[in-house]
């Protein structure tokens, strides 16, 4: 029982830390750091769902990573088209 509580608490900590990093992330110029900030929150959600079901955690991590990567890639391309230096 203690093992599932450790996964849940560490997942909640990573989710909060990743959310704060994502909110403050737009001030960061490096797009790789922006991606890492969002990935921390995705790992936190996966750890929380890992306490319930392993398949659900894996599918959530894959879906969150793909969606966030597509959004950030589109943002980087759009900013490059507008002439904004990253």
C-alpha positions in Angstrom: 0.0 0.0 0.0 2.9 2.4 0.8 4.3 1.9 -2.7 1.1 3.2 -4.4 1.1 6.2 -2.1 4.7 7.1 -3.0 3.8 7.0 -6.8 0.7 9.2 -6.1 2.5 11.8 -4.0 5.5 12.0 -6.3 3.1 12.3 -9.3 1.2 15.1 -7.6 4.5 16.9 -6.8 5.6 16.6 -10.4 2.2 17.8 -11.7 2.3 20.9 -9.5 6.0 21.6 -10.4 5.4 21.0 -14.1 2.3 23.2 -14.1 4.2 26.1 -12.4 7.1 25.7 -14.8 4.7 25.7 -17.8 3.0 28.9 -16.6 6.3 30.7 -16.2 7.8 29.0 -19.3 6.7 31.5 -21.9 9.4 33.9 -20.7 12.0 31.3 -21.5 13.5 31.7 -25.0 14.7 28.1 -25.5 12.0 25.9 -27.1 13.6 22.8 -25.7 13.2 24.0 -22.1 9.5 24.9 -22.9 9.0 21.3 -24.0 10.7 19.9 -20.9 8.5 22.0 -18.7 5.3 20.5 -20.2 6.8 17.0 -20.1 7.3 17.2 -16.3 3.5 17.7 -15.9 2.8 14.8 -18.3 5.0 12.5 -16.2 3.2 13.7 -13.1 -0.2 12.8 -14.5 1.2 9.4 -15.6 2.5 8.6 -12.1 -0.9 9.5 -10.6 -2.7 7.3 -13.0 -0.1 4.6 -12.4 -1.6 4.0 -9.0 -4.8 3.0 -10.7 -3.9 1.2 -13.9 -0.6 0.7 -15.8 -2.2 0.7 -19.2 -4.1 4.0 -18.5 -0.9 5.6 -17.3 1.0 4.6 -20.4 -1.7 5.7 -22.8 -2.0 9.0 -21.0 1.7 9.7 -21.2 1.8 8.9 -24.9 -1.2 11.1 -25.7 0.0 14.0 -23.5 3.5 13.9 -25.0 2.2 13.8 -28.6 -0.4 16.6 -28.2 2.1 18.9 -26.4 4.8 18.2 -28.9 2.4 19.0 -31.8 1.2 22.2 -30.2 4.8 23.5 -29.4 6.0 22.6 -32.9 3.2 24.5 -34.5 3.9 27.5 -32.2 7.6 27.5 -33.1 6.8 27.3 -36.8 4.2 30.1 -36.5 6.6 32.3 -34.6 9.3 31.6 -37.2 6.9 32.7 -40.0 6.2 35.9 -38.1 9.9 36.6 -37.9 10.2 36.4 -34.1 13.6 35.2 -33.0 13.6 32.3 -30.6 
